[in-house]
């Protein structure tokens, strides 16, 4: 078994350590880098007047906390889509009130918000440029949803040329933990002239990601993880 990890470098290194603990050979080809976007004054004012702040990813937390502090979220309800996002908020001493237990998607978070009977509240969503607008559209029905804050941008790494000698010959599994990573993976393959062999097994972070992978690579086997966390991705690989 030889696993290709495609997340941004820091997150890939963490997953590589998890795989190595299980004696799984791996290599990192980071197909994404993150560029933080400076908050505008109107963004800060909207956060101040919001009742519920929704963080859609780890990157949304890290980018925002370069400008703000935990004190800025005192007295507010905090929602996080994924377990990793919830954990990093906890590292900043920001308590998460609403988060799905397993299926880390916008749809699952929306269900949790409905269970908590959040209505007639001012809500703000922190996400990356080009992120989904599912939550914004659905929550507008019973709440005041302020303009989303796009706090970071997903980009191709500047050092892709360093990987021109890379080849897929020995790779058995490719991990895809988001739609954006899938899109950048395809762009990277085009730039580096990489051929994805039919023998390669894709490991997808959830069913939505798996469906997108199957559209792009219909002849490859695709495994579906419960969610994109390192632990669940490892469990899926080991099945």
Secondary structure, 3 states (H helix, E strand, C coil): CEEEECCCHHHHHHHHHHHHHCCCEEEECCCCEEEECCCCHHHHHHHHHCCEEEECCHHHHHHHCCCCCHHHHCCCEEEECCHHHHHHHHHCCCCCCEECCCCCCHHHHHHHHHHCCCCCCEEEEEEECCCCCHHHHHHCCCCEECCCEEEEEEECCCCHHHHCCCCCCCCCEEEECCHHHHHHHHHHHHHHCCCCCCCCEEEECCHHHHHHHHHHCCCCCEEECCCCCHHHHHHHHHC
